[in-house]
Amino acid sequence: MLISILGAAVLGVVLLTASWLSGRSAADRSDPPALELATATTAHTTPNAAAEACSTDSAPDSPACASRTQALELLREVNATAERLQVMSPERWAGNAYTDGLSAFEAAQQAILKSEFSTALSDLENAKSLLMGVEGSAVGVALQSAMEGWNKLDAGNPEIALEMFDLALLIQPDNAGAMSGRNRALVYEQVRTLESESRRLLQSGNAVEAEKKLRQAAQLDAADPAIQSSLAEVSAAVREEKLAAATKLGYQALEQGSYRHAADYFDRALAMDSQSAAAREGKKLALAELAVQQRQSYEAQSAAAVEQGRWAEAITSAEAALRLDPASSAARASLQQATRGQQLEASLDQILSAPSRLSDAGAYKDAQAVAQAARSAGDLGPQAPRKIEALETLLASMAKPQKLEVVSDGSTIVAVERVGSLGQIDKVTIELKPGKYVLRGSRQGYRDVRMEIDVASGSSLNSYEIICNERIP
């Protein structure tokens, strides 16, 4: 469509001409009705042979007809350029080149109405040159406008910047720089207000709230370099503030004896700054106190286990305490007592599980030593007194000989191993301490015989017969 600045009469003629041209093929195209009307009017008032000749099919290749055709084709081309420019609002930026081009375009249309096609061609060539020059400069103007918009934005003038970005986008809708600049200009005042509030909060010592304001600003314009710079600065301040708070809480927990909480606070501080000397020293103190607490706990556990005769548990806890503090006297005492108690109780259990071994003098003597050591050791736990008493009773019973009767044939030599020979007997009563014994019989020309006997304490008189009665062939 033709641009609106043309006069109403001229606009009607040109519109009709352009519409007619676009709706017909090259083969059957003839003079547009408006032009025919203009030509007829001109011919009626001022005879024009060329126009009359071109209005018929008798001389389509005449110079006059060729000029008119060229003018109409160029008219359509210039009109298309003018339409493309119109949406870019070139009157705002193109200056005289655009207005001069429109003037030449209007003059060309007037010349066509008068059938002055040579003049029209000249004016159209001038209009084409001017308008195409304007169109060719559009991209550069858009870029320059976007750049100027950024300059205005940097200078703190978002309103003018917004106008410049809008102009750039009017000329070049896909201008990425203008689009991002326009978005920033729209929120510029909000972002700067949040930035100012953040700065005030930071100066008052409230870095956490200052950071919140900057994050709100970053949500509006994440690419704003000033916001990003301030956010990095404030985030560092927040980190320092949190670091100081965590360190302070750690030392307060130390003073209150809450060493586990103290260590946790110092760990939190070190997560923010692993090189913080205060946090590292605080954690060292907290861990040292925790080690003392743990050692004392192990010592208490070991002592309690010793009292109850839980020797293995007592030893484990004492050894754990000594790993934390090799100089712990309490842990050493518990370990020594538990080890001794474990050994004595094991000895008591071993003797009581095989009492017959006490028939051996050496074993009996060892058992007496165990009983005496256990009795003098003091508290060996709740089970020890019963076991000591059982051993002492066993030792007493083993010390009292038991009577038994040995019967033979008077020819067999009878002996009690580890005791002595009874000689050739028919029957004899002897006394042996409780335990296991072996009776052995031998006779010249006969096979030896042997008999294992078990002498129990408190038993009635038992009789044992041992005779060699199998001759050797």
WOLINRA-V476993 format. One record per residue. N is the residue number from 1. PHI is phi in degrees with one decimal (NA if undefined). Layout:
<<N | PHI> <N | PHI>>
This chain:
<<1 | NA> <2 | -75.5> <3 | -72.4> <4 | -79.2> <5 | -76.9> <6 | -69.6> <7 | -65.4> <8 | -60.3> <9 | -68.6> <10 | -64.6> <11 | -59.9> <12 | -63.8> <13 | -64.3> <14 | -67.2> <15 | -61.5> <16 | -65.1> <17 | -63.5> <18 | -64.7> <19 | -65.2> <20 | -65.0> <21 | -65.2> <22 | -74.2> <23 | -97.2> <24 | -126.1> <25 | -83.8> <26 | -65.1> <27 | -71.0> <28 | -111.6> <29 | -69.5> <30 | -130.9> <31 | -59.3> <32 | -64.6> <33 | -56.6> <34 | -62.2> <35 | -68.1> <36 | -60.2> <37 | -65.1> <38 | -65.0> <39 | -66.5> <40 | -62.5> <41 | -64.2> <42 | -64.4> <43 | -65.3> <44 | -71.8> <45 | -89.8> <46 | -135.5> <47 | -52.2> <48 | -137.2> <49 | -63.6> <50 | -63.6> <51 | -66.9> <52 | -64.0> <53 | -62.9> <54 | -76.5> <55 | -82.9> <56 | -116.1> <57 | -92.0> <58 | -76.3> <59 | -138.8> <60 | -67.9> <61 | -100.6> <62 | -69.0> <63 | -56.3> <64 | -63.5> <65 | -66.9> <66 | -63.4> <67 | -63.2> <68 | -62.9> <69 | -63.1> <70 | -61.3> <71 | -63.9> <72 | -65.9> <73 | -63.5> <74 | -68.8> <75 | -58.8> <76 | -63.9> <77 | -64.5> <78 | -66.5> <79 | -60.0> <80 | -62.7> <81 | -63.5> <82 | -63.1> <83 | -66.8> <84 | -62.9> <85 | -71.1> <86 | -57.7> <87 | -72.1> <88 | -91.2> <89 | 49.4> <90 | -64.3> <91 | -60.8> <92 | -87.2> <93 | -140.2> <94 | -86.3> <95 | 69.6> <96 | -65.9> <97 | -59.3> <98 | -74.3> <99 | -66.0> <100 | -65.6> <101 | -63.7> <102 | -67.2> <103 | -62.5> <104 | -63.9> <105 | -64.0> <106 | -65.8> <107 | -62.1> <108 | -63.4> <109 | -66.4> <110 | -62.1> <111 | -64.8> <112 | -63.8> <113 | -62.0> <114 | -92.8> <115 | 61.4> <116 | -92.7> <117 | -71.5> <118 | -65.3> <119 | -64.1> <120 | -60.5> <121 | -60.1> <122 | -62.5> <123 | -65.3> <124 | -67.1> <125 | -62.6> <126 | -65.0> <127 | -63.1> <128 | -59.7> <129 | -60.0> <130 | -67.1> <131 | -70.2> <132 | -68.7> <133 | -64.3> <134 | -62.4> <135 | -63.6> <136 | -66.4> <137 | -88.1> <138 | -60.2> <139 | -62.0> <140 | -62.2> <141 | -64.5> <142 | -62.3> <143 | -64.1> <144 | -64.9> <145 | -66.5> <146 | -63.5> <147 | -63.7> <148 | -65.7> <149 | -60.6> <150 | -64.3> <151 | -61.8> <152 | -65.4> <153 | -66.1> <154 | -65.0> <155 | -83.6> <156 | 84.7> <157 | -122.1> <158 | -66.5> <159 | -65.5> <160 | -66.0> <161 | -59.4> <162 | -61.7> <163 | -62.3> <164 | -65.5> <165 | -66.3> <166 | -62.2> <167 | -63.8> <168 | -60.5> <169 | -74.0> <170 | -65.5> <171 | -77.8> <172 | -136.0> <173 | -58.6> <174 | -98.4> <175 | -71.2> <176 | -62.6> <177 | -63.1> <178 | -69.1> <179 | -64.3> <180 | -66.5> <181 | -64.7> <182 | -62.9> <183 | -60.1> <184 | -68.4> <185 | -63.7> <186 | -63.5> <187 | -109.0> <188 | -54.7> <189 | -64.0> <190 | -61.9> <191 | -64.4> <192 | -66.2> <193 | -64.0> <194 | -62.8> <195 | -63.9> <196 | -64.6> <197 | -63.8> <198 | -62.6> <199 | -62.6> <200 | -64.3> <201 | -65.6> <202 | -65.3> <203 | -66.7> <204 | -85.6> <205 | 91.7> <206 | -104.6> <207 | -68.9> <208 | -63.0> <209 | -68.7> <210 | -62.2> <211 | -64.6> <212 | -60.7> <213 | -61.5> <214 | -68.4> <215 | -69.6> <216 | -64.2> <217 | -64.3> <218 | -66.7> <219 | -66.9> <220 | -76.1> <221 | -146.5> <222 | -67.7> <223 | -95.1> <224 | -65.1> <225 | -62.7> <226 | -65.3> <227 | -67.1> <228 | -63.3> <229 | -65.2> <230 | -64.9> <231 | -64.4> <232 | -63.7> <233 | -65.8> <234 | -70.5> <235 | -60.4> <236 | -64.8> <237 | -65.3> <238 | -63.0> <239 | -61.3> <240 | -65.3> <241 | -65.2> <242 | -67.2> <243 | -60.8> <244 | -63.1> <245 | -66.2> <246 | -64.3> <247 | -64.9> <248 | -62.3> <249 | -62.8> <250 | -61.8> <251 | -70.3> <252 | -64.9> <253 | -64.1> <254 | -60.9> <255 | -63.4> <256 | -86.4> <257 | 78.8> <258 | -94.8> <259 | -71.9> <260 | -65.4> <261 | -63.1> <262 | -60.3> <263 | -61.8> <264 | -63.8> <265 | -62.2> <266 | -67.3> <267 | -62.5> <268 | -63.1> <269 | -66.5> <270 | -69.4> <271 | -65.6> <272 | -85.6> <273 | -151.6> <274 | -66.2> <275 | -101.5> <276 | -63.6> <277 | -65.1> <278 | -64.4> <279 | -68.1> <280 | -66.3> <281 | -66.9> <282 | -61.5> <283 | -64.9> <284 | -60.4> <285 | -65.4> <286 | -62.7> <287 | -66.3> <288 | -64.3> <289 | -68.1> <290 | -63.2> <291 | -64.3> <292 | -63.3> <293 | -60.1> <294 | -65.7> <295 | -62.6> <296 | -63.3> <297 | -65.0> <298 | -62.7> <299 | -61.9> <300 | -64.7> <301 | -62.1> <302 | -65.5> <303 | -61.9> <304 | -64.4> <305 | -66.8> <306 | -63.0> <307 | -60.9> <308 | -95.7> <309 | 72.7> <310 | -92.4> <311 | -63.8> <312 | -62.0> <313 | -64.6> <314 | -63.5> <315 | -65.6> <316 | -60.2> <317 | -67.3> <318 | -63.6> <319 | -65.5> <320 | -63.5> <321 | -64.2> <322 | -70.0> <323 | -66.8> <324 | -77.2> <325 | -148.5> <326 | -59.5> <327 | -92.6> <328 | -66.0> <329 | -70.1> <330 | -63.8> <331 | -66.2> <332 | -65.6> <333 | -63.7> <334 | -63.0> <335 | -62.2> <336 | -64.0> <337 | -66.7> <338 | -67.3> <339 | -64.2> <340 | -64.0> <341 | -63.9> <342 | -63.2> <343 | -67.1> <344 | -65.4> <345 | -66.6> <346 | -63.6> <347 | -66.5> <348 | -60.6> <349 | -62.8> <350 | -65.6> <351 | -67.2> <352 | -67.9> <353 | -78.7> <354 | -139.9> <355 | -63.0> <356 | -63.4> <357 | -65.5> <358 | -71.5> <359 | -67.3> <360 | -79.0> <361 | -60.4> <362 | -66.1> <363 | -65.3> <364 | -63.8> <365 | -65.6> <366 | -63.4> <367 | -65.0> <368 | -60.9> <369 | -65.0> <370 | -63.1> <371 | -62.2> <372 | -65.5> <373 | -63.8> <374 | -65.3> <375 | -67.3> <376 | -85.9> <377 | -71.7> <378 | 89.4> <379 | -76.3> <380 | -110.1> <381 | 99.2> <382 | -66.5> <383 | -87.8> <384 | -63.8> <385 | -56.0> <386 | -62.9> <387 | -70.0> <388 | -64.4> <389 | -62.9> <390 | -63.5> <391 | -67.3> <392 | -63.0> <393 | -64.2> <394 | -63.6> <395 | -62.4> <396 | -65.0> <397 | -69.1> <398 | -71.9> <399 | -81.5> <400 | -93.7> <401 | -64.4> <402 | -114.5> <403 | -82.3> <404 | -147.6> <405 | -110.8> <406 | -115.9> <407 | -116.6> <408 | -146.5> <409 | -107.9> <410 | 82.5> <411 | -108.4> <412 | -81.8> <413 | -84.8> <414 | -104.4> <415 | -140.6> <416 | -108.4> <417 | -58.4> <418 | 67.5> <419 | -121.8> <420 | 152.7> <421 | -89.3> <422 | -99.4> <423 | 81.2> <424 | -87.5> <425 | -126.5> <426 | -97.5> <427 | -162.2> <428 | -150.3> <429 | -104.8> <430 | -126.0> <431 | -120.9> <432 | -131.7> <433 | -68.4> <434 | -55.4> <435 | 151.9> <436 | -97.4> <437 | -135.3> <438 | -126.1> <439 | -92.8> <440 | -126.2> <441 | -121.4> <442 | -142.5> <443 | -155.7> <444 | -61.6> <445 | 83.5> <446 | -125.6> <447 | -75.2> <448 | -66.6> <449 | -127.3> <450 | -143.7> <451 | -143.9> <452 | -90.5> <453 | -127.7> <454 | -122.1> <455 | -91.6> <456 | -99.8> <457 | -69.6> <458 | 73.1> <459 | -83.1> <460 | -77.3> <461 | -65.4> <462 | -108.0> <463 | -116.4> <464 | -128.8> <465 | -108.8> <466 | -140.9> <467 | -137.6> <468 | -90.7> <469 | -129.0> <470 | -110.3> <471 | -69.3> <472 | -90.6> <473 | -60.4>>
